[in-house]
Amino acid sequence: MAVYRFKVSFEDYDDVTREVDIKSTHTFEDLHRAIHLSTGYKPEYSSSFYISNDQWIKGQEIAYMPTQRKIDRGVALMEKSKLSAFIDDPHQKFYYTFNFDRPFDFHIELIKILDETPGVTYPHVAKSNGEAPKQFGNVFTPAATETASVDDDFDFLNEMEYVAEDTADLEGVLDTDEETTEKATDDHESEDEEDEFGSEFSDNEGYDEGHGGDDY
């Protein structure tokens, strides 16, 4: 029985590749699972293979866990689609998108057609180069960091369970505290001025009393 050897490459990570051997009678779902046996990803996410040309332009879709809209449109299903039925080129290419919610895109290329090797269980990962990126969110971007900082502030308010009215009340309390502090400061300054003037009057009274006995 014929065995297909596919080279699997991340579109955005050139140094990460896999080579997967799989029987021609296996389905696209088998290939889907074999790819993620090699990447370490959980495979249970909506994904699709697309028959592709040499420029990786997407053609017919073969879907896993498709949306109802795709089902109604009659999309081919991975679990029902054998590889041999979609390969008519010794270097057949497929564009592959894994997990439409947080996608990774792959280039899948048939590089060899082999004879089945006794004792080997297929699908089989024949070669692995590079470490696959983490399944969820592995790329650092400054923009993402800035957004995260804003979200952190927002989450802080949410964790404190403030709603718009609570925030307004809080601002009112802060404003009241500021007014109270300013008033206390003004009162204190007024008292200091009164004490200063009072001291001057006291000195003057002492002066008058000290000279009151001298009559001319």
FIVEXTI-863814 format. One record per residue (C-alpha): x, y negated, z; residue number from 1. Coordinates in pm, 1 decimal. Example, Ala and Ser with C-alpha at 12.3 -4.5 7.8 and 13.67 -1.06 7.14 Angstrom:
BEGIN
+----------+----------+----------+-----+
:        u :        v :        w :   k :
+----------+----------+----------+-----+
:   1230.0 :    450.0 :    780.0 :   1 :
:   1367.0 :    106.0 :    714.0 :   2 :
+----------+----------+----------+-----+
# end
This chain:
BEGIN
+----------+----------+----------+-----+
:        u :        v :        w :   k :
+----------+----------+----------+-----+
:      0.0 :      0.0 :      0.0 :   1 :
:    121.0 :   -349.9 :    -83.3 :   2 :
:    243.3 :   -573.4 :    198.2 :   3 :
:    248.3 :   -949.9 :    157.4 :   4 :
:    523.1 :  -1153.3 :    319.4 :   5 :
:    407.5 :  -1510.9 :    382.7 :   6 :
:    630.2 :  -1799.7 :    483.5 :   7 :
:    444.8 :  -2016.7 :    734.5 :   8 :
:    564.6 :  -2376.6 :    777.3 :   9 :
:    431.2 :  -2662.7 :    985.0 :  10 :
:    362.0 :  -2957.2 :    758.9 :  11 :
:    508.8 :  -3203.6 :   1011.4 :  12 :
:    784.8 :  -2984.8 :   1163.2 :  13 :
:   1020.2 :  -2866.7 :    889.3 :  14 :
:   1249.7 :  -2679.6 :   1126.4 :  15 :
:    971.6 :  -2452.1 :   1257.1 :  16 :
:    893.3 :  -2157.7 :   1027.7 :  17 :
:    763.6 :  -1804.4 :   1051.4 :  18 :
:    756.3 :  -1510.7 :    811.9 :  19 :
:    459.0 :  -1279.1 :    851.1 :  20 :
:    416.0 :   -938.7 :    687.8 :  21 :
:     54.2 :   -835.6 :    638.5 :  22 :
:   -124.1 :   -572.3 :    431.7 :  23 :
:   -306.7 :   -677.1 :    116.4 :  24 :
:   -624.7 :   -521.3 :    257.1 :  25 :
:   -617.0 :   -737.0 :    568.7 :  26 :
:   -845.3 :  -1037.4 :    595.2 :  27 :
:   -770.7 :  -1406.7 :    634.1 :  28 :
:   -881.3 :  -1376.3 :    995.7 :  29 :
:   -603.8 :  -1119.9 :   1045.7 :  30 :
:   -356.0 :  -1368.2 :    895.6 :  31 :
:   -498.4 :  -1649.3 :   1111.3 :  32 :
:   -443.6 :  -1441.9 :   1426.3 :  33 :
:   -100.5 :  -1321.0 :   1317.0 :  34 :
:     16.4 :  -1680.5 :   1266.8 :  35 :
:    -82.4 :  -1769.7 :   1621.7 :  36 :
:     65.1 :  -1454.1 :   1761.7 :  37 :
:    389.4 :  -1607.5 :   1635.7 :  38 :
:    319.9 :  -1964.6 :   1756.3 :  39 :
:    170.1 :  -1869.8 :   2092.1 :  40 :
:   -149.3 :  -2067.4 :   2022.5 :  41 :
:   -496.3 :  -1955.8 :   2120.9 :  42 :
:   -665.5 :  -1874.5 :   1788.9 :  43 :
:  -1027.5 :  -1932.8 :   1889.2 :  44 :
:  -1068.0 :  -2270.6 :   1719.7 :  45 :
:  -1242.3 :  -2372.4 :   1400.8 :  46 :
:   -984.7 :  -2348.5 :   1120.1 :  47 :
:   -962.4 :  -2308.5 :    742.6 :  48 :
:   -736.8 :  -2182.8 :    466.5 :  49 :
:   -756.3 :  -2356.8 :    130.7 :  50 :
:   -638.3 :  -2205.1 :   -196.8 :  51 :
:   -366.4 :  -2446.3 :   -306.1 :  52 :
:   -146.5 :  -2537.1 :   -598.9 :  53 :
:    223.4 :  -2621.4 :   -596.8 :  54 :
:    146.0 :  -2975.6 :   -475.9 :  55 :
:    -54.1 :  -2838.7 :   -179.5 :  56 :
:   -379.5 :  -2980.0 :   -312.2 :  57 :
:   -674.7 :  -2815.8 :   -137.4 :  58 :
:   -904.0 :  -2593.3 :   -340.3 :  59 :
:  -1159.8 :  -2334.2 :   -230.6 :  60 :
:  -1203.0 :  -2311.6 :    146.2 :  61 :
:  -1200.7 :  -1995.3 :    356.8 :  62 :
:  -1324.4 :  -2078.8 :    706.6 :  63 :
:  -1313.3 :  -1947.7 :   1061.4 :  64 :
:  -1587.0 :  -2058.7 :   1305.0 :  65 :
:  -1732.1 :  -2295.3 :   1042.9 :  66 :
:  -1989.6 :  -2564.2 :   1109.6 :  67 :
:  -2350.2 :  -2499.8 :   1016.3 :  68 :
:  -2315.1 :  -2743.9 :    728.3 :  69 :
:  -2032.2 :  -2534.0 :    580.4 :  70 :
:  -2232.7 :  -2214.9 :    631.1 :  71 :
:  -2531.2 :  -2366.3 :    452.8 :  72 :
:  -2299.1 :  -2463.5 :    169.9 :  73 :
:  -2190.0 :  -2100.5 :    135.5 :  74 :
:  -1828.3 :  -2129.8 :    251.1 :  75 :
:  -1624.4 :  -1807.8 :    240.3 :  76 :
:  -1563.5 :  -1661.6 :    588.0 :  77 :
:  -1219.7 :  -1543.4 :    699.3 :  78 :
:  -1348.4 :  -1225.5 :    860.5 :  79 :
:  -1513.6 :  -1117.5 :    534.5 :  80 :
:  -1241.2 :  -1230.2 :    292.1 :  81 :
:   -958.4 :   -991.5 :    203.8 :  82 :
:   -626.0 :  -1144.3 :    111.5 :  83 :
:   -595.6 :   -950.3 :   -214.4 :  84 :
:   -918.0 :  -1104.4 :   -346.7 :  85 :
:   -764.9 :  -1455.0 :   -339.2 :  86 :
:   -412.2 :  -1385.1 :   -463.8 :  87 :
:   -346.1 :  -1401.0 :   -835.9 :  88 :
:      2.0 :  -1556.8 :   -826.9 :  89 :
:    323.8 :  -1393.1 :   -698.2 :  90 :
:    394.8 :  -1723.2 :   -519.0 :  91 :
:     38.3 :  -1796.2 :   -409.9 :  92 :
:      4.8 :  -2093.6 :   -175.7 :  93 :
:   -254.1 :  -2174.7 :     87.7 :  94 :
:   -298.8 :  -2499.0 :    279.1 :  95 :
:   -403.9 :  -2412.0 :    632.5 :  96 :
:   -558.1 :  -2636.0 :    898.4 :  97 :
:   -575.1 :  -2497.1 :   1250.8 :  98 :
:   -819.7 :  -2646.2 :   1504.2 :  99 :
:  -1004.9 :  -2934.1 :   1340.2 : 100 :
:  -1050.2 :  -3110.5 :   1675.8 : 101 :
:   -674.0 :  -3139.6 :   1731.0 : 102 :
:   -531.3 :  -3016.5 :   1403.6 : 103 :
:   -199.7 :  -2872.2 :   1301.9 : 104 :
:   -150.2 :  -2835.6 :    927.1 : 105 :
:     52.5 :  -2557.4 :    770.9 : 106 :
:    187.6 :  -2457.8 :    432.2 : 107 :
:    147.5 :  -2084.0 :    367.8 : 108 :
:    342.3 :  -1938.9 :     75.2 : 109 :
:    364.1 :  -1582.4 :    -52.5 : 110 :
:    736.1 :  -1514.2 :    -91.4 : 111 :
:    752.2 :  -1135.1 :   -135.5 : 112 :
:    537.2 :   -833.3 :   -209.7 : 113 :
:    677.5 :   -529.7 :    -29.7 : 114 :
:    599.5 :   -164.7 :     20.7 : 115 :
:    456.8 :    -61.0 :    352.5 : 116 :
:    725.2 :     48.0 :    600.4 : 117 :
:    640.7 :    361.1 :    802.1 : 118 :
:    622.2 :    301.3 :   1174.5 : 119 :
:    559.1 :    -74.3 :   1146.0 : 120 :
:    233.6 :   -211.9 :   1282.2 : 121 :
:     84.2 :   -482.1 :   1061.8 : 122 :
:     45.4 :   -777.1 :   1076.0 : 123 :
:    409.7 :   -811.2 :   1175.4 : 124 :
:    620.7 :  -1120.5 :   1244.6 : 125 :
:    934.0 :  -1052.9 :   1040.5 : 126 :
:   1118.8 :  -1376.6 :   1113.8 : 127 :
:   1085.4 :  -1673.9 :   1345.6 : 128 :
:   1274.7 :  -2003.7 :   1334.4 : 129 :
:   1232.2 :  -2291.2 :   1577.4 : 130 :
:    997.7 :  -2342.4 :   1869.2 : 131 :
:    638.7 :  -2425.3 :   1785.6 : 132 :
:    517.4 :  -2758.1 :   1925.2 : 133 :
:    280.2 :  -2746.6 :   2219.3 : 134 :
:    -74.1 :  -2667.6 :   2120.3 : 135 :
:   -229.1 :  -2984.1 :   2260.1 : 136 :
:    -59.4 :  -3322.3 :   2225.1 : 137 :
:    313.9 :  -3292.1 :   2190.6 : 138 :
:    411.9 :  -3598.8 :   1984.3 : 139 :
:    532.5 :  -3910.1 :   2170.6 : 140 :
:    406.8 :  -4239.1 :   2031.1 : 141 :
:    438.3 :  -4581.6 :   2197.7 : 142 :
:     84.2 :  -4666.6 :   2092.8 : 143 :
:    -45.5 :  -4360.4 :   2270.2 : 144 :
:    145.8 :  -4462.4 :   2583.6 : 145 :
:     -0.7 :  -4812.1 :   2579.1 : 146 :
:   -349.1 :  -4670.0 :   2537.9 : 147 :
:   -286.5 :  -4432.2 :   2824.8 : 148 :
:   -185.7 :  -4723.9 :   3049.3 : 149 :
:   -509.9 :  -4905.6 :   2973.6 : 150 :
:   -707.1 :  -4588.6 :   3030.0 : 151 :
:   -532.4 :  -4535.3 :   3364.3 : 152 :
:   -654.6 :  -4874.7 :   3486.5 : 153 :
:  -1003.5 :  -4796.4 :   3365.7 : 154 :
:   -997.0 :  -4455.7 :   3529.6 : 155 :
:   -890.4 :  -4617.3 :   3856.5 : 156 :
:  -1209.5 :  -4823.0 :   3861.7 : 157 :
:  -1413.2 :  -4519.1 :   3770.3 : 158 :
:  -1253.4 :  -4312.0 :   4044.0 : 159 :
:  -1341.6 :  -4585.9 :   4291.8 : 160 :
:  -1699.2 :  -4549.2 :   4158.6 : 161 :
:  -1738.2 :  -4915.5 :   4072.1 : 162 :
:  -2012.4 :  -5011.9 :   3832.8 : 163 :
:  -2058.1 :  -5359.9 :   3685.5 : 164 :
:  -2267.8 :  -5476.8 :   3982.9 : 165 :
:  -2016.7 :  -5338.4 :   4233.0 : 166 :
:  -1735.1 :  -5515.3 :   4051.6 : 167 :
:  -1928.4 :  -5841.7 :   4060.7 : 168 :
:  -1988.5 :  -5792.4 :   4435.1 : 169 :
:  -1621.4 :  -5723.6 :   4488.3 : 170 :
:  -1527.7 :  -6040.1 :   4301.8 : 171 :
:  -1777.8 :  -6229.9 :   4516.2 : 172 :
:  -1620.1 :  -6094.7 :   4833.4 : 173 :
:  -1274.1 :  -6189.6 :   4709.9 : 174 :
:  -1395.6 :  -6540.2 :   4618.2 : 175 :
:  -1556.2 :  -6575.7 :   4964.1 : 176 :
:  -1234.8 :  -6463.5 :   5131.4 : 177 :
:  -1038.1 :  -6717.5 :   4928.0 : 178 :
:  -1283.5 :  -6996.7 :   5018.7 : 179 :
:  -1268.7 :  -6896.1 :   5386.2 : 180 :
:   -888.9 :  -6898.8 :   5377.8 : 181 :
:   -881.4 :  -7238.5 :   5204.9 : 182 :
:  -1134.0 :  -7378.6 :   5456.1 : 183 :
:   -932.7 :  -7243.5 :   5748.4 : 184 :
:   -621.0 :  -7403.5 :   5601.3 : 185 :
:   -799.0 :  -7738.7 :   5556.5 : 186 :
:   -938.9 :  -7725.5 :   5912.7 : 187 :
:   -594.1 :  -7645.3 :   6048.4 : 188 :
:   -442.9 :  -7936.9 :   5857.6 : 189 :
:   -719.6 :  -8168.1 :   5986.3 : 190 :
:   -650.6 :  -8057.5 :   6343.7 : 191 :
:   -279.8 :  -8125.4 :   6294.2 : 192 :
:   -359.2 :  -8475.8 :   6166.7 : 193 :
:   -592.2 :  -8539.3 :   6461.8 : 194 :
:   -326.7 :  -8418.4 :   6703.0 : 195 :
:    -73.4 :  -8645.7 :   6538.3 : 196 :
:   -298.2 :  -8949.3 :   6561.0 : 197 :
:   -403.9 :  -8851.0 :   6909.6 : 198 :
:    -42.3 :  -8839.1 :   7016.5 : 199 :
:     16.6 :  -9185.1 :   6872.7 : 200 :
:   -282.6 :  -9324.5 :   7059.9 : 201 :
:   -165.8 :  -9153.9 :   7375.5 : 202 :
:    174.8 :  -9315.7 :   7341.2 : 203 :
:     15.6 :  -9654.3 :   7283.5 : 204 :
:   -206.9 :  -9614.8 :   7588.0 : 205 :
:     97.1 :  -9530.3 :   7795.2 : 206 :
:    271.2 :  -9838.7 :   7658.7 : 207 :
:    -23.3 : -10063.8 :   7748.7 : 208 :
:    -46.9 :  -9921.9 :   8097.1 : 209 :
:    322.3 :  -9958.8 :   8145.7 : 210 :
:    305.5 : -10332.5 :   8070.1 : 211 :
:    -35.5 : -10406.7 :   8217.3 : 212 :
:    112.7 : -10532.3 :   8553.8 : 213 :
:    314.0 : -10812.4 :   8397.2 : 214 :
:     87.9 : -11115.5 :   8402.2 : 215 :
:    207.1 : -11440.9 :   8265.2 : 216 :
+----------+----------+----------+-----+
# end
